[in-house]
Amino acid sequence: METSDNTYKAKGKIGVGVTTTIVKTEESKGLGDTVEKFTKATGLYTLAGMAAKFVGKEDCGCGQRKDKLNNMFPYK
């Protein structure tokens, strides 16, 4: 469960009679953090990691791209 601003995220199972802990997620510093949240939510982050390993690379380069986008388009 996430709010519209993606600040809070449910941890654990959600359902009737189930206790759920709500934890505050880290706020996005820039566009790179937002892109990372989107790719993790859609499964593209995992797919990129698998593709990198398939071609023999240890890292897909997502972290470097995230940092670059955060520097280019920071949130104020």
MMTF fields as JSON, N, C-alpha, C and O atoms, coordinates in Angstrom:
{
  "mmtfVersion": "1.0.0",
  "mmtfProducer": "UNKNOWN",
  "numBonds": 303,
  "numAtoms": 304,
  "numGroups": 76,
  "numChains": 1,
  "numModels": 1,
  "chainsPerModel": [1],
  "groupsPerChain": [76],
  "chainIdList": ["A"],
  "bondAtomList": [4, 2, 8, 6, 12, 10, 16, 14, 20, 18, 24, 22, 28, 26, 32, 30, 36, 34, 40, 38, 44, 42, 48, 46, 52, 50, 56, 54, 60, 58, 64, 62, 68, 66, 72, 70, 76, 74, 80, 78, 84, 82, 88, 86, 92, 90, 96, 94, 100, 98, 104, 102, 108, 106, 112, 110, 116, 114, 120, 118, 124, 122, 128, 126, 132, 130, 136, 134, 140, 138, 144, 142, 148, 146, 152, 150, 156, 154, 160, 158, 164, 162, 168, 166, 172, 170, 176, 174, 180, 178, 184, 182, 188, 186, 192, 190, 196, 194, 200, 198, 204, 202, 208, 206, 212, 210, 216, 214, 220, 218, 224, 222, 228, 226, 232, 230, 236, 234, 240, 238, 244, 242, 248, 246, 252, 250, 256, 254, 260, 258, 264, 262, 268, 266, 272, 270, 276, 274, 280, 278, 284, 282, 288, 286, 292, 290, 296, 294, 300, 298],
  "bondOrderList": [1, 1, 1, 1, 1, 1, 1, 1, 1, 1, 1, 1, 1, 1, 1, 1, 1, 1, 1, 1, 1, 1, 1, 1, 1, 1, 1, 1, 1, 1, 1, 1, 1, 1, 1, 1, 1, 1, 1, 1, 1, 1, 1, 1, 1, 1, 1, 1, 1, 1, 1, 1, 1, 1, 1, 1, 1, 1, 1, 1, 1, 1, 1, 1, 1, 1, 1, 1, 1, 1, 1, 1, 1, 1, 1],
  "groupList": [{"groupName": "MET", "atomNameList": ["N", "CA", "C", "O"], "elementList": ["N", "C", "C", "O"], "formalChargeList": [0, 0, 0, 0], "bondAtomList": [1, 0, 2, 1, 3, 2], "bondOrderList": [1, 1, 2], "singleLetterCode": "M", "chemCompType": "L-PEPTIDE LINKING"}, {"groupName": "GLU", "atomNameList": ["N", "CA", "C", "O"], "elementList": ["N", "C", "C", "O"], "formalChargeList": [0, 0, 0, 0], "bondAtomList": [1, 0, 2, 1, 3, 2], "bondOrderList": [1, 1, 2], "singleLetterCode": "E", "chemCompType": "L-PEPTIDE LINKING"}, {"groupName": "THR", "atomNameList": ["N", "CA", "C", "O"], "elementList": ["N", "C", "C", "O"], "formalChargeList": [0, 0, 0, 0], "bondAtomList": [1, 0, 2, 1, 3, 2], "bondOrderList": [1, 1, 2], "singleLetterCode": "T", "chemCompType": "L-PEPTIDE LINKING"}, {"groupName": "SER", "atomNameList": ["N", "CA", "C", "O"], "elementList": ["N", "C", "C", "O"], "formalChargeList": [0, 0, 0, 0], "bondAtomList": [1, 0, 2, 1, 3, 2], "bondOrderList": [1, 1, 2], "singleLetterCode": "S", "chemCompType": "L-PEPTIDE LINKING"}, {"groupName": "ASP", "atomNameList": ["N", "CA", "C", "O"], "elementList": ["N", "C", "C", "O"], "formalChargeList": [0, 0, 0, 0], "bondAtomList": [1, 0, 2, 1, 3, 2], "bondOrderList": [1, 1, 2], "singleLetterCode": "D", "chemCompType": "L-PEPTIDE LINKING"}, {"groupName": "ASN", "atomNameList": ["N", "CA", "C", "O"], "elementList": ["N", "C", "C", "O"], "formalChargeList": [0, 0, 0, 0], "bondAtomList": [1, 0, 2, 1, 3, 2], "bondOrderList": [1, 1, 2], "singleLetterCode": "N", "chemCompType": "L-PEPTIDE LINKING"}, {"groupName": "TYR", "atomNameList": ["N", "CA", "C", "O"], "elementList": ["N", "C", "C", "O"], "formalChargeList": [0, 0, 0, 0], "bondAtomList": [1, 0, 2, 1, 3, 2], "bondOrderList": [1, 1, 2], "singleLetterCode": "Y", "chemCompType": "L-PEPTIDE LINKING"}, {"groupName": "LYS", "atomNameList": ["N", "CA", "C", "O"], "elementList": ["N", "C", "C", "O"], "formalChargeList": [0, 0, 0, 0], "bondAtomList": [1, 0, 2, 1, 3, 2], "bondOrderList": [1, 1, 2], "singleLetterCode": "K", "chemCompType": "L-PEPTIDE LINKING"}, {"groupName": "ALA", "atomNameList": ["N", "CA", "C", "O"], "elementList": ["N", "C", "C", "O"], "formalChargeList": [0, 0, 0, 0], "bondAtomList": [1, 0, 2, 1, 3, 2], "bondOrderList": [1, 1, 2], "singleLetterCode": "A", "chemCompType": "L-PEPTIDE LINKING"}, {"groupName": "GLY", "atomNameList": ["N", "CA", "C", "O"], "elementList": ["N", "C", "C", "O"], "formalChargeList": [0, 0, 0, 0], "bondAtomList": [1, 0, 2, 1, 3, 2], "bondOrderList": [1, 1, 2], "singleLetterCode": "G", "chemCompType": "PEPTIDE LINKING"}, {"groupName": "ILE", "atomNameList": ["N", "CA", "C", "O"], "elementList": ["N", "C", "C", "O"], "formalChargeList": [0, 0, 0, 0], "bondAtomList": [1, 0, 2, 1, 3, 2], "bondOrderList": [1, 1, 2], "singleLetterCode": "I", "chemCompType": "L-PEPTIDE LINKING"}, {"groupName": "VAL", "atomNameList": ["N", "CA", "C", "O"], "elementList": ["N", "C", "C", "O"], "formalChargeList": [0, 0, 0, 0], "bondAtomList": [1, 0, 2, 1, 3, 2], "bondOrderList": [1, 1, 2], "singleLetterCode": "V", "chemCompType": "L-PEPTIDE LINKING"}, {"groupName": "LEU", "atomNameList": ["N", "CA", "C", "O"], "elementList": ["N", "C", "C", "O"], "formalChargeList": [0, 0, 0, 0], "bondAtomList": [1, 0, 2, 1, 3, 2], "bondOrderList": [1, 1, 2], "singleLetterCode": "L", "chemCompType": "L-PEPTIDE LINKING"}, {"groupName": "PHE", "atomNameList": ["N", "CA", "C", "O"], "elementList": ["N", "C", "C", "O"], "formalChargeList": [0, 0, 0, 0], "bondAtomList": [1, 0, 2, 1, 3, 2], "bondOrderList": [1, 1, 2], "singleLetterCode": "F", "chemCompType": "L-PEPTIDE LINKING"}, {"groupName": "CYS", "atomNameList": ["N", "CA", "C", "O"], "elementList": ["N", "C", "C", "O"], "formalChargeList": [0, 0, 0, 0], "bondAtomList": [1, 0, 2, 1, 3, 2], "bondOrderList": [1, 1, 2], "singleLetterCode": "C", "chemCompType": "L-PEPTIDE LINKING"}, {"groupName": "GLN", "atomNameList": ["N", "CA", "C", "O"], "elementList": ["N", "C", "C", "O"], "formalChargeList": [0, 0, 0, 0], "bondAtomList": [1, 0, 2, 1, 3, 2], "bondOrderList": [1, 1, 2], "singleLetterCode": "Q", "chemCompType": "L-PEPTIDE LINKING"}, {"groupName": "ARG", "atomNameList": ["N", "CA", "C", "O"], "elementList": ["N", "C", "C", "O"], "formalChargeList": [0, 0, 0, 0], "bondAtomList": [1, 0, 2, 1, 3, 2], "bondOrderList": [1, 1, 2], "singleLetterCode": "R", "chemCompType": "L-PEPTIDE LINKING"}, {"groupName": "PRO", "atomNameList": ["N", "CA", "C", "O"], "elementList": ["N", "C", "C", "O"], "formalChargeList": [0, 0, 0, 0], "bondAtomList": [1, 0, 2, 1, 3, 2], "bondOrderList": [1, 1, 2], "singleLetterCode": "P", "chemCompType": "L-PEPTIDE LINKING"}],
  "groupTypeList": [0, 1, 2, 3, 4, 5, 2, 6, 7, 8, 7, 9, 7, 10, 9, 11, 9, 11, 2, 2, 2, 10, 11, 7, 2, 1, 1, 3, 7, 9, 12, 9, 4, 2, 11, 1, 7, 13, 2, 7, 8, 2, 9, 12, 6, 2, 12, 8, 9, 0, 8, 8, 7, 13, 11, 9, 7, 1, 4, 14, 9, 14, 9, 15, 16, 7, 4, 7, 12, 5, 5, 0, 13, 17, 6, 7],
  "groupIdList": [1, 2, 3, 4, 5, 6, 7, 8, 9, 10, 11, 12, 13, 14, 15, 16, 17, 18, 19, 20, 21, 22, 23, 24, 25, 26, 27, 28, 29, 30, 31, 32, 33, 34, 35, 36, 37, 38, 39, 40, 41, 42, 43, 44, 45, 46, 47, 48, 49, 50, 51, 52, 53, 54, 55, 56, 57, 58, 59, 60, 61, 62, 63, 64, 65, 66, 67, 68, 69, 70, 71, 72, 73, 74, 75, 76],
  "secStructList": [7, 5, 7, 6, 6, 1, 7, 3, 3, 3, 3, 1, 7, 7, 1, 6, 6, 7, 7, 7, 3, 3, 3, 3, 7, 7, 7, 7, 7, 5, 2, 2, 2, 2, 2, 2, 2, 2, 2, 2, 2, 2, 6, 2, 2, 2, 2, 2, 2, 2, 2, 2, 2, 2, 6, 6, 7, 1, 7, 7, 1, 2, 2, 2, 2, 2, 2, 2, 2, 2, 2, 2, 1, 5, 7, 7],
  "xCoordList": [0.844, 0.0, 0.886, 1.739, 0.696, 1.471, 0.526, -0.556, 0.942, 0.165, 0.437, 1.322, -0.325, -0.169, 1.2, 1.662, 1.862, 3.184, 4.31, 5.475, 3.981, 4.949, 5.847, 7.022, 5.3, 6.08, 5.977, 6.934, 4.842, 4.636, 4.409, 3.818, 4.883, 4.768, 4.42, 5.002, 3.478, 3.087, 4.153, 4.736, 4.402, 5.384, 4.656, 4.049, 4.708, 4.038, 2.784, 2.513, 2.021, 0.803, -0.304, -0.373, -1.164, -2.299, -3.562, -3.685, -4.485, -5.742, -6.565, -6.133, -7.756, -8.657, -8.088, -7.73, -8.003, -7.51, -6.001, -5.486, -5.277, -3.819, -3.267, -3.674, -2.348, -1.706, -0.613, 0.233, -0.636, 0.326, 1.103, 0.521, 2.404, 3.247, 3.482, 3.85, 3.272, 3.511, 4.847, 5.042, 5.757, 7.063, 7.246, 6.782, 7.915, 8.184, 9.38, 10.432, 9.224, 10.326, 11.137, 10.656, 12.341, 13.201, 12.638, 12.205, 12.647, 12.143, 13.119, 14.33, 12.587, 13.413, 14.215, 13.68, 15.51, 16.381, 16.328, 16.616, 15.954, 15.903, 15.227, 14.657, 15.295, 14.64, 15.166, 14.404, 16.445, 17.028, 16.379, 16.15, 16.076, 15.417, 14.004, 13.554, 13.305, 11.952, 11.963, 11.125, 12.911, 13.031, 13.344, 12.797, 14.221, 14.559, 13.331, 13.121, 12.519, 11.297, 10.352, 9.746, 10.226, 9.353, 9.854, 9.075, 11.164, 11.69, 11.622, 11.422, 11.784, 11.647, 10.199, 9.934, 9.25, 7.831, 7.347, 6.469, 7.906, 7.46, 8.279, 7.92, 9.372, 10.205, 11.306, 12.081, 11.389, 12.422, 13.816, 14.796, 13.913, 15.197, 15.805, 16.989, 14.994, 15.446, 15.795, 16.788, 14.989, 15.233, 16.552, 17.286, 16.854, 18.116, 19.307, 20.322, 19.178, 20.249, 20.462, 21.601, 19.379, 19.48, 20.099, 20.912, 19.725, 20.273, 21.774, 22.536, 22.197, 23.628, 24.414, 25.484, 23.896, 24.577, 24.619, 25.591, 23.564, 23.498, 24.603, 25.154, 24.926, 25.975, 27.35, 28.322, 27.437, 28.727, 29.192, 30.372, 28.283, 28.655, 28.147, 27.1, 28.896, 28.48, 27.363, 26.477, 27.409, 26.49, 25.81, 26.432, 24.535, 23.802, 24.029, 23.67, 24.62, 24.879, 23.736, 23.762, 22.737, 21.572, 21.962, 21.444, 22.854, 23.266, 23.94, 23.699, 24.784, 25.469, 24.476, 24.565, 23.524, 22.514, 21.632, 21.267, 21.285, 20.474, 21.182, 20.575, 22.467, 23.233, 23.326, 23.205, 23.538, 23.648, 22.325, 22.32, 21.201, 19.895, 19.576, 18.988, 19.968, 19.753, 20.53, 20.03, 21.753, 22.561, 22.019, 22.059, 21.51, 21.006, 19.637, 19.361, 18.778, 17.415, 17.076, 16.28, 17.672, 17.396, 16.024, 15.539, 15.412, 14.173, 14.56, 15.485, 13.856, 14.202, 13.281, 13.427],
  "yCoordList": [-1.176, 0.0, 1.234, 1.384, 2.105, 3.332, 4.513, 4.403, 5.643, 6.859, 7.412, 6.933, 8.414, 8.976, 9.61, 9.699, 10.05, 10.656, 9.654, 10.044, 8.375, 7.291, 7.497, 7.132, 8.077, 8.318, 7.155, 6.872, 6.476, 5.387, 4.082, 4.066, 2.996, 1.707, 0.659, 0.649, -0.217, -1.266, -2.343, -2.686, -2.871, -3.937, -5.164, -5.103, -6.256, -7.474, -7.714, -7.012, -8.718, -9.083, -8.089, -7.516, -7.899, -7.0, -7.833, -8.614, -7.672, -8.4, -8.197, -7.531, -8.779, -8.657, -9.442, -10.61, -8.812, -9.478, -9.614, -10.304, -8.962, -9.035, -7.691, -6.642, -7.725, -6.501, -6.112, -6.932, -4.874, -4.378, -3.211, -2.323, -3.213, -2.119, -1.157, -1.578, 0.106, 1.116, 1.783, 2.295, 1.771, 2.382, 3.496, 3.396, 4.541, 5.653, 5.297, 4.919, 5.417, 5.151, 6.433, 7.533, 6.277, 7.423, 8.283, 7.765, 9.591, 10.493, 10.559, 10.438, 10.748, 10.839, 12.127, 13.199, 12.016, 13.187, 13.827, 15.013, 13.022, 13.521, 12.517, 11.528, 12.781, 11.93, 10.498, 9.557, 10.324, 8.98, 8.092, 6.91, 8.644, 7.872, 7.482, 6.371, 8.394, 8.109, 7.008, 6.108, 7.08, 6.052, 4.7, 3.677, 4.693, 3.447, 2.844, 1.633, 3.662, 3.159, 2.562, 1.517, 3.229, 2.724, 1.394, 0.458, 1.311, 0.077, -1.083, -2.228, -0.806, -1.869, -2.32, -3.514, -1.375, -1.712, -2.529, -3.379, -2.279, -2.977, -4.226, -4.991, -4.441, -5.61, -5.388, -6.303, -4.197, -3.911, -3.896, -4.215, -3.529, -3.503, -4.903, -5.087, -5.871, -7.268, -7.776, -8.481, -7.419, -7.839, -7.272, -7.965, -6.022, -5.407, -6.134, -6.351, -6.507, -7.251, -8.62, -9.058, -9.298, -10.609, -10.484, -11.321, -9.448, -9.24, -8.957, -9.434, -8.183, -7.877, -9.15, -9.367, -9.977, -11.235, -12.163, -12.892, -12.131, -12.974, -12.625, -13.514, -11.348, -10.926, -10.886, -10.465, -11.328, -11.451, -10.257, -10.166, -9.331, -8.165, -8.353, -8.963, -7.826, -7.923, -6.942, -7.247, -5.757, -4.675, -4.161, -4.074, -3.821, -3.298, -1.8, -1.252, -1.133, 0.298, 1.163, 2.381, 0.555, 1.31, 2.336, 3.452, 1.978, 2.896, 4.143, 5.249, 3.96, 5.109, 6.008, 7.233, 5.389, 6.189, 6.931, 8.082, 6.275, 6.917, 8.147, 9.212, 8.012, 9.139, 10.274, 11.445, 9.93, 10.951, 11.711, 12.937, 10.975, 11.626, 12.478, 13.552, 11.995, 12.784, 14.103, 15.14, 14.062, 15.283, 16.213, 17.432, 15.659, 16.472, 17.09, 18.228, 16.327, 16.758, 16.556, 15.678, 17.358, 17.199, 17.789, 18.71, 17.235, 17.791, 18.804, 18.577, 19.894, 20.937, 20.916, 21.726],
  "zCoordList": [0.0, 0.0, 0.0, 0.875, -0.956, -1.023, -1.139, -1.714, -0.59, -0.756, -2.146, -2.856, -2.523, -3.862, -4.066, -5.204, -3.004, -3.164, -2.919, -2.841, -2.796, -2.62, -1.405, -1.429, -0.353, 0.846, 1.817, 2.538, 1.851, 2.786, 2.034, 0.954, 2.616, 1.965, 3.016, 4.1, 2.7, 3.634, 3.665, 2.637, 4.845, 4.995, 5.53, 6.599, 4.816, 5.238, 4.424, 3.449, 4.839, 4.119, 4.419, 5.506, 3.438, 3.595, 3.443, 2.499, 4.357, 4.265, 5.523, 6.463, 5.529, 6.662, 7.837, 7.688, 8.996, 10.186, 10.259, 11.139, 9.345, 9.327, 9.792, 9.294, 10.739, 11.204, 10.218, 9.863, 9.784, 8.803, 9.393, 10.015, 9.202, 9.663, 8.501, 7.404, 8.741, 7.719, 8.044, 9.146, 7.082, 7.268, 6.253, 5.118, 6.661, 5.741, 4.88, 5.396, 3.563, 2.65, 2.455, 2.728, 1.992, 1.762, 0.638, -0.392, 0.839, -0.185, -1.352, -1.169, -2.533, -3.731, -3.718, -3.434, -4.028, -4.099, -5.477, -5.635, -6.481, -7.844, -8.752, -8.292, -10.046, -11.035, -10.999, -11.22, -10.725, -10.686, -9.641, -9.895, -8.461, -7.41, -7.83, -7.551, -8.5, -8.966, -10.023, -9.994, -10.954, -11.987, -11.345, -11.757, -10.339, -9.65, -8.971, -9.05, -8.307, -7.663, -8.695, -8.458, -9.848, -10.912, -11.456, -11.639, -11.714, -12.299, -11.307, -11.713, -10.02, -9.016, -8.902, -8.757, -8.967, -8.857, -10.057, -9.91, -11.232, -12.44, -12.752, -13.647, -12.027, -12.269, -13.289, -13.566, -13.85, -14.842, -14.222, -14.896, -12.95, -12.248, -12.197, -12.482, -11.838, -11.783, -13.174, -13.355, -14.139, -15.516, -16.041, -16.745, -15.704, -16.139, -15.517, -16.178, -14.249, -13.582, -14.205, -14.37, -14.551, -15.195, -16.577, -16.97, -17.316, -18.66, -18.592, -19.432, -17.595, -17.439, -17.146, -17.715, -16.272, -15.96, -17.166, -17.363, -17.969, -19.161, -20.157, -20.806, -20.28, -21.218, -20.568, -21.195, -19.295, -18.637, -17.832, -17.494, -17.514, -16.708, -15.289, -15.071, -14.322, -12.928, -12.597, -11.799, -13.216, -12.875, -14.132, -15.191, -14.015, -15.175, -15.369, -16.411, -14.381, -14.486, -13.989, -14.162, -13.376, -12.899, -11.839, -11.844, -10.944, -9.884, -10.425, -9.941, -11.428, -12.031, -12.757, -12.679, -13.466, -14.163, -13.171, -13.406, -12.056, -11.025, -10.483, -10.368, -10.148, -9.618, -10.632, -10.272, -11.884, -12.934, -13.098, -13.217, -13.104, -13.226, -11.996, -12.117, -10.804, -9.593, -9.652, -9.216, -10.193, -10.309, -11.378, -11.211, -12.48, -13.572, -13.252, -13.633, -12.546, -12.265, -10.787, -10.453, -9.895, -8.468, -8.114, -8.772, -7.057, -6.521, -5.443, -4.663, -5.417, -4.443, -3.274, -2.358]
}
